[in-house]
Every structure is written in structure tokens, then in C-alpha cells.
Amino acid sequence: MLAIGLMSGTSLDGIDAALIESDGEGEVRPIAFVGTPYSDEDRAVLSAATEIALLFDDPGEHPLIARAEELLTRTHADAVAALLDKAGIEARAVDVIGFHGQTVAHRPDKGWTWQLGDGASLAAATGIDVVADLRVDDVKAGGQGAPLLPAYHAARAAGMEKPVAVLNLGGVGNITYVGEGDELIAFDTGPANGLVDSWVEAESGARYDAGGALAGAGQVDQAVLTAMLDHPFFDLPHPKSLDRHDFTIQPARGLSAADGAATLTAFTAACVAEAIDRLPMRPKRLLVGGGGRHNPVMLAMIGERTGLTAEPSDAIGWDGDALEAEGFAYLAIRSLKGLPITFPGTTGVAAPLTGGTLYRTQRSGLALRVVSA
């Protein structure tokens, strides 16, 4: 099947759109990818919607949230058009879109997770069936709803010497451990780029620490780092997940811009090291996707703390920018086939579970629940 995957992460830097061909199992062929940055205005709307959503006890309605959802859906439809143009294919050739949407609040401890995005409107705008709401069923069944991409990581890692770990450094970090046989473990490691981005934006107005230059010019404050690691999240057993806003930059206040960036980058590395220590065996390779792989200071700190080479996934032919979007295309195919997308070892759900809501174009956006076997 041909599938498009769409991802907008908690860093709010833009939309990733990827086209793959896959059977939803062991066969995967990436075809094309485009990344579309958000304008400053769009990013401000999405950021404000996230701040409002965090005040809710469960998903609800608010004029700004409605505006953000319309904006998000429209810009994702534009990303699909750009991807189809780049790939040189027509919409009718694509079987399905996997639409992650924008996470504005993630509260699995309260039994809910909230991703903005109108699947019916996206299906109507693109002329392609859409699978959305991919986290909801898992959370309702008692799972964490995250991470969602271990099945895709395992498919891409087939044939590699095991165990191997795939680390995603987005706004939040998560790790997938692929062992021998069907062993699959995954969980959020802690903040990745999120706190560093917030610090740099507050200190300089820039969106991120380009090349780790600011962190590289600073010194790690060990007292602040130790205090940040004394957080209840690290005492929780895995599988576990978190909201980007579960941690803040407040502990670093009072440090210089460079020292704060260095300390928060070291915190990301320490989170990864703590996660590696939880794995059944030390992985033979640590492959890194997401925006954090472009930060050599962050990768060096991870290497120092884990004793492993933090290897950008591009080194083995995996486009680290496209990896998440490709994964949601893959999950959409699995959802259509009724195959599981979450597992006890990845989200803590009791049994392997499929999920998602299918929005068919020929039914004017009628939502069909994809029920687990």
C-alpha cells in the first residue's frame, strides 16, 4: 500500500510529511519526504492553544483551540499537496494518510490524551482516506498512548544485529529497544529538545540552539542538574510517557544563557543515560532520529554519559527527519489491516492493540472506529 504519514511535534517547528510503500509488516520502502516550517504567526497560535489545553481536565472546546485545529488541518493538507507534487503522484494513488495531529496535552494518568486535527476535513481536502486519533484507544485501554513508533522501528531494524536501540530526540525523548525475537520495549526518556528550545527562545528569541553552539560555550551547573534529576518521573517503571510541560526551565533560572543551555542539554543526556540503564541489555547500536541529532553537543554528551556512540540514523540510510512521519504512515496501514500498533512493552496496555479512527472520503467524513481484535 502507498501511505502518507504526517507529524507535527511538540517543538512546534513545522510539519513532516512522508510517503512510503509498505505492507504494514516487514516490507517498508520510503519514497519521498517534505518538511514545512510553521510561520511565526502559526506557531504562536498553536503554542497558545497548548497553554489553554493544559488548563482543561479533559479535552474540551475553546475558540482559540478551534482556530488552532482549523489552522493545523489546513496546513497539513498543504503539506500533503507539497509531498504529492514532490513525489510526482496523484492523490488517488495513495491508499491512506496517517494523521498524528498536534498534541496539546497528554494525561494518560487521567485517562486521556489530546491531539488537535480534524480527520474528516483532512480527508475531504486531500481526497485520501485518513486514519487519525492513533493514541486514544491505547489510553482508554489503560496504556500510556506513547511512544507509538516502536513497531516501525522494529520493522526498519529487521536484519540488524540485536539488541539495537532507536532514540528519538524531539521535544520529548523516547527510546525503542529491539531485542531478539519479538522483544520490544519503549518509553519516554524525558525532555529532549523541548527545554533547550524554550531556554534559547527565552534568552535570545531564537527557536533552538543551532549546532549546540550556545551549550558548547557554557558550563554545566551540577547542582541544578542534580536537582532536575530528582523528579518523580525517573522513579516510575516503564513503559511510561510524559507531557512536554511536565518539566520546566525554571530550575536553570539565574544561570547565564550559555550555562543554562549547557545544563539543560546535559539534562537531556542524563535522561537518555538513565533510560539506557533500564534496558535488559546494553544495545549494540544507538541510532538517533529527530531534530536533536543535528546537535553535536547533545550527541557528545549522550555518548559521554552512556558509553555508546549516539549515531544519527542517516548513517545507515534512515532519514532522521522523516522517520516519525514515515512511522505514522506505517501505523495507518496497520490500523487498516487491524494489526496492533501498541504493545504491553511499549505503552503498558494489557494486550497488543490496534487503534485509530478511519475517515473515508466517499462517506463525507463519516468516522469509523477501528476496533481491536
Summary of the structure (lengths in Angstrom):
residues: 373
radius of gyration: 19.4
end to end distance: 21.4
largest distance: 59.2
contacts: 1374
relative contact order: 0.17
helix: 44%
strand: 22%
